[in-house]
Amino acid sequence: MADEEFDLVIPPGTPRTIIRDAALKFDVELVSVTRPLNYANMVNDERELLALRGKKEEIEKANEFLYQKIKEFIDS
């Protein structure tokens, strides 16, 4: 279990510069994943989304980084 990898799905609309910075700053891999989305009248609509894949510790750091950068982007 020590080598278990986790996916952090990146919210659609996240600026590419933030995604790039996270992928370069942390020991993670940028991957494409298919996930069901439920919104408005679209139930279980499957979409390909970007995600960061890596070990739990790196994903937790990347999650905090993405949260802060997206918040800064929205507030600016």
PDB file as gemmi writes it, atoms N, CA and C in Angstrom:
CRYST1    1.000    1.000    1.000  90.00  90.00  90.00 P 1                      
ATOM      1  N   MET A   1       0.808  -1.206   0.000  1.00  0.00           N  
ATOM      2  CA  MET A   1       0.000   0.000   0.000  1.00  0.00           C  
ATOM      3  C   MET A   1       0.850   1.269   0.000  1.00  0.00           C  
ATOM      4  N   ALA A   2       2.110   1.142   0.315  1.00  0.00           N  
ATOM      5  CA  ALA A   2       2.968   2.319   0.381  1.00  0.00           C  
ATOM      6  C   ALA A   2       3.098   3.002  -0.978  1.00  0.00           C  
ATOM      7  N   ASP A   3       2.973   2.234  -2.055  1.00  0.00           N  
ATOM      8  CA  ASP A   3       3.110   2.800  -3.390  1.00  0.00           C  
ATOM      9  C   ASP A   3       1.777   3.157  -4.020  1.00  0.00           C  
ATOM     10  N   GLU A   4       0.708   3.160  -3.222  1.00  0.00           N  
ATOM     11  CA  GLU A   4      -0.618   3.466  -3.764  1.00  0.00           C  
ATOM     12  C   GLU A   4      -0.649   4.903  -4.282  1.00  0.00           C  
ATOM     13  N   GLU A   5      -1.262   5.079  -5.464  1.00  0.00           N  
ATOM     14  CA  GLU A   5      -1.376   6.407  -6.054  1.00  0.00           C  
ATOM     15  C   GLU A   5      -2.817   6.878  -6.001  1.00  0.00           C  
ATOM     16  N   PHE A   6      -2.972   8.186  -5.914  1.00  0.00           N  
ATOM     17  CA  PHE A   6      -4.275   8.815  -5.824  1.00  0.00           C  
ATOM     18  C   PHE A   6      -4.435   9.814  -6.957  1.00  0.00           C  
ATOM     19  N   ASP A   7      -5.687  10.068  -7.352  1.00  0.00           N  
ATOM     20  CA  ASP A   7      -5.986  11.070  -8.367  1.00  0.00           C  
ATOM     21  C   ASP A   7      -6.635  12.280  -7.719  1.00  0.00           C  
ATOM     22  N   LEU A   8      -6.195  13.449  -8.120  1.00  0.00           N  
ATOM     23  CA  LEU A   8      -6.815  14.703  -7.721  1.00  0.00           C  
ATOM     24  C   LEU A   8      -7.399  15.315  -8.991  1.00  0.00           C  
ATOM     25  N   VAL A   9      -8.719  15.232  -9.132  1.00  0.00           N  
ATOM     26  CA  VAL A   9      -9.373  15.762 -10.327  1.00  0.00           C  
ATOM     27  C   VAL A   9      -9.324  17.280 -10.271  1.00  0.00           C  
ATOM     28  N   ILE A  10      -8.899  17.877 -11.370  1.00  0.00           N  
ATOM     29  CA  ILE A  10      -8.770  19.331 -11.463  1.00  0.00           C  
ATOM     30  C   ILE A  10     -10.105  19.898 -11.928  1.00  0.00           C  
ATOM     31  N   PRO A  11     -10.630  20.896 -11.208  1.00  0.00           N  
ATOM     32  CA  PRO A  11     -11.920  21.458 -11.606  1.00  0.00           C  
ATOM     33  C   PRO A  11     -11.893  22.017 -13.021  1.00  0.00           C  
ATOM     34  N   PRO A  12     -12.902  21.713 -13.826  1.00  0.00           N  
ATOM     35  CA  PRO A  12     -12.978  22.302 -15.165  1.00  0.00           C  
ATOM     36  C   PRO A  12     -12.933  23.835 -15.059  1.00  0.00           C  
ATOM     37  N   GLY A  13     -12.204  24.448 -15.965  1.00  0.00           N  
ATOM     38  CA  GLY A  13     -12.083  25.906 -15.957  1.00  0.00           C  
ATOM     39  C   GLY A  13     -10.856  26.413 -15.230  1.00  0.00           C  
ATOM     40  N   THR A  14     -10.098  25.523 -14.605  1.00  0.00           N  
ATOM     41  CA  THR A  14      -8.869  25.934 -13.928  1.00  0.00           C  
ATOM     42  C   THR A  14      -7.875  26.442 -14.973  1.00  0.00           C  
ATOM     43  N   PRO A  15      -7.312  27.634 -14.758  1.00  0.00           N  
ATOM     44  CA  PRO A  15      -6.350  28.166 -15.736  1.00  0.00           C  
ATOM     45  C   PRO A  15      -5.176  27.209 -15.978  1.00  0.00           C  
ATOM     46  N   ARG A  16      -4.775  27.136 -17.235  1.00  0.00           N  
ATOM     47  CA  ARG A  16      -3.678  26.235 -17.609  1.00  0.00           C  
ATOM     48  C   ARG A  16      -2.395  26.538 -16.867  1.00  0.00           C  
ATOM     49  N   THR A  17      -2.142  27.804 -16.574  1.00  0.00           N  
ATOM     50  CA  THR A  17      -0.903  28.159 -15.872  1.00  0.00           C  
ATOM     51  C   THR A  17      -0.875  27.548 -14.474  1.00  0.00           C  
ATOM     52  N   ILE A  18      -2.012  27.499 -13.811  1.00  0.00           N  
ATOM     53  CA  ILE A  18      -2.083  26.899 -12.473  1.00  0.00           C  
ATOM     54  C   ILE A  18      -1.851  25.393 -12.563  1.00  0.00           C  
ATOM     55  N   ILE A  19      -2.452  24.753 -13.561  1.00  0.00           N  
ATOM     56  CA  ILE A  19      -2.265  23.311 -13.756  1.00  0.00           C  
ATOM     57  C   ILE A  19      -0.791  23.014 -14.022  1.00  0.00           C  
ATOM     58  N   ARG A  20      -0.190  23.800 -14.913  1.00  0.00           N  
ATOM     59  CA  ARG A  20       1.231  23.607 -15.244  1.00  0.00           C  
ATOM     60  C   ARG A  20       2.105  23.781 -14.007  1.00  0.00           C  
ATOM     61  N   ASP A  21       1.857  24.848 -13.254  1.00  0.00           N  
ATOM     62  CA  ASP A  21       2.667  25.105 -12.062  1.00  0.00           C  
ATOM     63  C   ASP A  21       2.560  23.961 -11.057  1.00  0.00           C  
ATOM     64  N   ALA A  22       1.365  23.430 -10.857  1.00  0.00           N  
ATOM     65  CA  ALA A  22       1.181  22.318  -9.917  1.00  0.00           C  
ATOM     66  C   ALA A  22       1.903  21.063 -10.411  1.00  0.00           C  
ATOM     67  N   ALA A  23       1.807  20.800 -11.708  1.00  0.00           N  
ATOM     68  CA  ALA A  23       2.438  19.605 -12.274  1.00  0.00           C  
ATOM     69  C   ALA A  23       3.968  19.682 -12.168  1.00  0.00           C  
ATOM     70  N   LEU A  24       4.518  20.879 -12.270  1.00  0.00           N  
ATOM     71  CA  LEU A  24       5.969  21.041 -12.184  1.00  0.00           C  
ATOM     72  C   LEU A  24       6.473  21.124 -10.750  1.00  0.00           C  
ATOM     73  N   LYS A  25       5.661  21.658  -9.851  1.00  0.00           N  
ATOM     74  CA  LYS A  25       6.081  21.892  -8.469  1.00  0.00           C  
ATOM     75  C   LYS A  25       6.088  20.623  -7.619  1.00  0.00           C  
ATOM     76  N   PHE A  26       5.192  19.689  -7.923  1.00  0.00           N  
ATOM     77  CA  PHE A  26       5.043  18.495  -7.098  1.00  0.00           C  
ATOM     78  C   PHE A  26       5.385  17.240  -7.888  1.00  0.00           C  
ATOM     79  N   ASP A  27       5.672  16.167  -7.169  1.00  0.00           N  
ATOM     80  CA  ASP A  27       6.009  14.889  -7.797  1.00  0.00           C  
ATOM     81  C   ASP A  27       4.714  14.165  -8.173  1.00  0.00           C  
ATOM     82  N   VAL A  28       4.057  14.689  -9.217  1.00  0.00           N  
ATOM     83  CA  VAL A  28       2.780  14.158  -9.687  1.00  0.00           C  
ATOM     84  C   VAL A  28       2.825  14.061 -11.207  1.00  0.00           C  
ATOM     85  N   GLU A  29       1.886  13.298 -11.739  1.00  0.00           N  
ATOM     86  CA  GLU A  29       1.766  13.128 -13.186  1.00  0.00           C  
ATOM     87  C   GLU A  29       0.416  13.694 -13.612  1.00  0.00           C  
ATOM     88  N   LEU A  30       0.396  14.452 -14.700  1.00  0.00           N  
ATOM     89  CA  LEU A  30      -0.848  14.973 -15.252  1.00  0.00           C  
ATOM     90  C   LEU A  30      -1.462  13.893 -16.130  1.00  0.00           C  
ATOM     91  N   VAL A  31      -2.693  13.482 -15.803  1.00  0.00           N  
ATOM     92  CA  VAL A  31      -3.355  12.392 -16.528  1.00  0.00           C  
ATOM     93  C   VAL A  31      -4.771  12.809 -16.912  1.00  0.00           C  
ATOM     94  N   SER A  32      -5.349  12.050 -17.820  1.00  0.00           N  
ATOM     95  CA  SER A  32      -6.736  12.236 -18.222  1.00  0.00           C  
ATOM     96  C   SER A  32      -7.548  11.101 -17.609  1.00  0.00           C  
ATOM     97  N   VAL A  33      -8.669  11.450 -16.962  1.00  0.00           N  
ATOM     98  CA  VAL A  33      -9.543  10.448 -16.348  1.00  0.00           C  
ATOM     99  C   VAL A  33     -10.974  10.689 -16.803  1.00  0.00           C  
ATOM    100  N   THR A  34     -11.752   9.627 -16.865  1.00  0.00           N  
ATOM    101  CA  THR A  34     -13.166   9.744 -17.217  1.00  0.00           C  
ATOM    102  C   THR A  34     -13.975   9.603 -15.943  1.00  0.00           C  
ATOM    103  N   ARG A  35     -14.806  10.595 -15.669  1.00  0.00           N  
ATOM    104  CA  ARG A  35     -15.622  10.600 -14.460  1.00  0.00           C  
ATOM    105  C   ARG A  35     -17.045  11.025 -14.811  1.00  0.00           C  
ATOM    106  N   PRO A  36     -18.048  10.462 -14.104  1.00  0.00           N  
ATOM    107  CA  PRO A  36     -19.425  10.917 -14.310  1.00  0.00           C  
ATOM    108  C   PRO A  36     -19.635  12.274 -13.643  1.00  0.00           C  
ATOM    109  N   LEU A  37     -20.354  13.145 -14.317  1.00  0.00           N  
ATOM    110  CA  LEU A  37     -20.693  14.451 -13.769  1.00  0.00           C  
ATOM    111  C   LEU A  37     -22.210  14.558 -13.679  1.00  0.00           C  
ATOM    112  N   ASN A  38     -22.689  15.101 -12.592  1.00  0.00           N  
ATOM    113  CA  ASN A  38     -24.119  15.330 -12.417  1.00  0.00           C  
ATOM    114  C   ASN A  38     -24.345  16.825 -12.193  1.00  0.00           C  
ATOM    115  N   TYR A  39     -25.008  17.462 -13.136  1.00  0.00           N  
ATOM    116  CA  TYR A  39     -25.335  18.867 -12.999  1.00  0.00           C  
ATOM    117  C   TYR A  39     -26.515  19.195 -13.892  1.00  0.00           C  
ATOM    118  N   ALA A  40     -27.298  20.171 -13.484  1.00  0.00           N  
ATOM    119  CA  ALA A  40     -28.491  20.599 -14.218  1.00  0.00           C  
ATOM    120  C   ALA A  40     -29.288  19.381 -14.683  1.00  0.00           C  
ATOM    121  N   ASN A  41     -29.492  19.250 -15.978  1.00  0.00           N  
ATOM    122  CA  ASN A  41     -30.261  18.109 -16.491  1.00  0.00           C  
ATOM    123  C   ASN A  41     -29.358  17.002 -17.029  1.00  0.00           C  
ATOM    124  N   MET A  42     -28.089  17.051 -16.714  1.00  0.00           N  
ATOM    125  CA  MET A  42     -27.128  16.048 -17.180  1.00  0.00           C  
ATOM    126  C   MET A  42     -26.822  15.097 -16.020  1.00  0.00           C  
ATOM    127  N   VAL A  43     -27.411  13.933 -16.021  1.00  0.00           N  
ATOM    128  CA  VAL A  43     -27.187  12.961 -14.960  1.00  0.00           C  
ATOM    129  C   VAL A  43     -26.272  11.863 -15.492  1.00  0.00           C  
ATOM    130  N   ASN A  44     -25.198  11.614 -14.751  1.00  0.00           N  
ATOM    131  CA  ASN A  44     -24.199  10.605 -15.118  1.00  0.00           C  
ATOM    132  C   ASN A  44     -23.607  10.830 -16.507  1.00  0.00           C  
ATOM    133  N   ASP A  45     -23.477  12.079 -16.886  1.00  0.00           N  
ATOM    134  CA  ASP A  45     -22.804  12.425 -18.135  1.00  0.00           C  
ATOM    135  C   ASP A  45     -21.310  12.225 -17.901  1.00  0.00           C  
ATOM    136  N   GLU A  46     -20.669  11.365 -18.662  1.00  0.00           N  
ATOM    137  CA  GLU A  46     -19.250  11.092 -18.472  1.00  0.00           C  
ATOM    138  C   GLU A  46     -18.402  12.076 -19.269  1.00  0.00           C  
ATOM    139  N   ARG A  47     -17.389  12.605 -18.612  1.00  0.00           N  
ATOM    140  CA  ARG A  47     -16.480  13.572 -19.231  1.00  0.00           C  
ATOM    141  C   ARG A  47     -15.045  13.181 -18.951  1.00  0.00           C  
ATOM    142  N   GLU A  48     -14.196  13.504 -19.909  1.00  0.00           N  
ATOM    143  CA  GLU A  48     -12.769  13.347 -19.673  1.00  0.00           C  
ATOM    144  C   GLU A  48     -12.284  14.594 -18.955  1.00  0.00           C  
ATOM    145  N   LEU A  49     -11.629  14.386 -17.835  1.00  0.00           N  
ATOM    146  CA  LEU A  49     -11.132  15.483 -17.021  1.00  0.00           C  
ATOM    147  C   LEU A  49      -9.642  15.309 -16.783  1.00  0.00           C  
ATOM    148  N   LEU A  50      -8.967  16.403 -16.492  1.00  0.00           N  
ATOM    149  CA  LEU A  50      -7.562  16.336 -16.122  1.00  0.00           C  
ATOM    150  C   LEU A  50      -7.453  16.044 -14.633  1.00  0.00           C  
ATOM    151  N   ALA A  51      -6.424  15.308 -14.277  1.00  0.00           N  
ATOM    152  CA  ALA A  51      -6.177  14.997 -12.870  1.00  0.00           C  
ATOM    153  C   ALA A  51      -4.678  14.944 -12.636  1.00  0.00           C  
ATOM    154  N   LEU A  52      -4.299  15.153 -11.397  1.00  0.00           N  
ATOM    155  CA  LEU A  52      -2.919  14.950 -10.975  1.00  0.00           C  
ATOM    156  C   LEU A  52      -2.878  13.609 -10.259  1.00  0.00           C  
ATOM    157  N   ARG A  53      -1.902  12.782 -10.597  1.00  0.00           N  
ATOM    158  CA  ARG A  53      -1.788  11.450  -9.996  1.00  0.00           C  
ATOM    159  C   ARG A  53      -0.451  11.349  -9.281  1.00  0.00           C  
ATOM    160  N   GLY A  54      -0.514  10.864  -8.034  1.00  0.00           N  
ATOM    161  CA  GLY A  54       0.715  10.700  -7.273  1.00  0.00           C  
ATOM    162  C   GLY A  54       0.450  10.104  -5.911  1.00  0.00           C  
ATOM    163  N   LYS A  55       1.487  10.062  -5.120  1.00  0.00           N  
ATOM    164  CA  LYS A  55       1.378   9.536  -3.760  1.00  0.00           C  
ATOM    165  C   LYS A  55       0.548  10.496  -2.899  1.00  0.00           C  
ATOM    166  N   LYS A  56      -0.036   9.961  -1.847  1.00  0.00           N  
ATOM    167  CA  LYS A  56      -0.970  10.724  -1.015  1.00  0.00           C  
ATOM    168  C   LYS A  56      -0.373  12.051  -0.518  1.00  0.00           C  
ATOM    169  N   GLU A  57       0.862  12.012  -0.046  1.00  0.00           N  
ATOM    170  CA  GLU A  57       1.484  13.223   0.502  1.00  0.00           C  
ATOM    171  C   GLU A  57       1.605  14.312  -0.564  1.00  0.00           C  
ATOM    172  N   GLU A  58       2.010  13.920  -1.763  1.00  0.00           N  
ATOM    173  CA  GLU A  58       2.162  14.883  -2.856  1.00  0.00           C  
ATOM    174  C   GLU A  58       0.801  15.414  -3.310  1.00  0.00           C  
ATOM    175  N   ILE A  59      -0.191  14.546  -3.359  1.00  0.00           N  
ATOM    176  CA  ILE A  59      -1.531  14.970  -3.766  1.00  0.00           C  
ATOM    177  C   ILE A  59      -2.108  15.950  -2.758  1.00  0.00           C  
ATOM    178  N   GLU A  60      -1.883  15.700  -1.474  1.00  0.00           N  
ATOM    179  CA  GLU A  60      -2.374  16.628  -0.447  1.00  0.00           C  
ATOM    180  C   GLU A  60      -1.735  18.009  -0.602  1.00  0.00           C  
ATOM    181  N   LYS A  61      -0.425  18.046  -0.875  1.00  0.00           N  
ATOM    182  CA  LYS A  61       0.258  19.322  -1.091  1.00  0.00           C  
ATOM    183  C   LYS A  61      -0.256  20.008  -2.359  1.00  0.00           C  
ATOM    184  N   ALA A  62      -0.431  19.222  -3.418  1.00  0.00           N  
ATOM    185  CA  ALA A  62      -0.932  19.777  -4.682  1.00  0.00           C  
ATOM    186  C   ALA A  62      -2.353  20.306  -4.511  1.00  0.00           C  
ATOM    187  N   ASN A  63      -3.166  19.619  -3.725  1.00  0.00           N  
ATOM    188  CA  ASN A  63      -4.538  20.051  -3.475  1.00  0.00           C  
ATOM    189  C   ASN A  63      -4.556  21.423  -2.796  1.00  0.00           C  
ATOM    190  N   GLU A  64      -3.744  21.593  -1.785  1.00  0.00           N  
ATOM    191  CA  GLU A  64      -3.671  22.881  -1.076  1.00  0.00           C  
ATOM    192  C   GLU A  64      -3.174  23.979  -2.019  1.00  0.00           C  
ATOM    193  N   PHE A  65      -2.170  23.663  -2.827  1.00  0.00           N  
ATOM    194  CA  PHE A  65      -1.632  24.615  -3.796  1.00  0.00           C  
ATOM    195  C   PHE A  65      -2.713  25.040  -4.795  1.00  0.00           C  
ATOM    196  N   LEU A  66      -3.408  24.049  -5.378  1.00  0.00           N  
ATOM    197  CA  LEU A  66      -4.472  24.365  -6.344  1.00  0.00           C  
ATOM    198  C   LEU A  66      -5.560  25.212  -5.700  1.00  0.00           C  
ATOM    199  N   TYR A  67      -5.961  24.851  -4.491  1.00  0.00           N  
ATOM    200  CA  TYR A  67      -7.007  25.602  -3.793  1.00  0.00           C  
ATOM    201  C   TYR A  67      -6.604  27.066  -3.632  1.00  0.00           C  
ATOM    202  N   GLN A  68      -5.384  27.288  -3.154  1.00  0.00           N  
ATOM    203  CA  GLN A  68      -4.916  28.660  -2.926  1.00  0.00           C  
ATOM    204  C   GLN A  68      -4.814  29.445  -4.240  1.00  0.00           C  
ATOM    205  N   LYS A  69      -4.264  28.823  -5.278  1.00  0.00           N  
ATOM    206  CA  LYS A  69      -4.089  29.515  -6.560  1.00  0.00           C  
ATOM    207  C   LYS A  69      -5.434  29.812  -7.230  1.00  0.00           C  
ATOM    208  N   ILE A  70      -6.365  28.882  -7.159  1.00  0.00           N  
ATOM    209  CA  ILE A  70      -7.691  29.124  -7.753  1.00  0.00           C  
ATOM    210  C   ILE A  70      -8.404  30.223  -6.976  1.00  0.00           C  
ATOM    211  N   LYS A  71      -8.269  30.208  -5.644  1.00  0.00           N  
ATOM    212  CA  LYS A  71      -8.878  31.262  -4.820  1.00  0.00           C  
ATOM    213  C   LYS A  71      -8.291  32.626  -5.179  1.00  0.00           C  
ATOM    214  N   GLU A  72      -6.975  32.702  -5.333  1.00  0.00           N  
ATOM    215  CA  GLU A  72      -6.328  33.959  -5.727  1.00  0.00           C  
ATOM    216  C   GLU A  72      -6.833  34.415  -7.095  1.00  0.00           C  
ATOM    217  N   PHE A  73      -6.984  33.489  -8.023  1.00  0.00           N  
ATOM    218  CA  PHE A  73      -7.461  33.806  -9.371  1.00  0.00           C  
ATOM    219  C   PHE A  73      -8.886  34.375  -9.319  1.00  0.00           C  
ATOM    220  N   ILE A  74      -9.738  33.758  -8.526  1.00  0.00           N  
ATOM    221  CA  ILE A  74     -11.130  34.207  -8.419  1.00  0.00           C  
ATOM    222  C   ILE A  74     -11.207  35.568  -7.748  1.00  0.00           C  
ATOM    223  N   ASP A  75     -10.397  35.771  -6.716  1.00  0.00           N  
ATOM    224  CA  ASP A  75     -10.438  37.020  -5.961  1.00  0.00           C  
ATOM    225  C   ASP A  75      -9.786  38.199  -6.689  1.00  0.00           C  
ATOM    226  N   SER A  76      -9.013  37.919  -7.734  1.00  0.00           N  
ATOM    227  CA  SER A  76      -8.308  39.018  -8.420  1.00  0.00           C  
ATOM    228  C   SER A  76      -9.183  39.713  -9.441  1.00  0.00           C  
TER     229      SER A  76                                                      
END                                                                             
